């Protein structure tokens, strides 16, 4: 798999007080995924999602370059 670019964008915006709308866009050379979800304030699924995305970003940022 030869991927030259991975772009991940997460936009959080409010539509209704107490409800968060999340736009997730992932774009690579081979795939494009766009998903929108809604979560109430304090939703544990939203908190877990943020933790998982942060963990993945750290793994990519600190990954050892193999050559």
Secondary structure, 3 states (H helix, E strand, C coil): CCCCCEEEEEEEEEEECCEEEEEEEEEECCCEEEEEEEEECCCHHHHHHHHHHHHHHHHHHCCCCCC
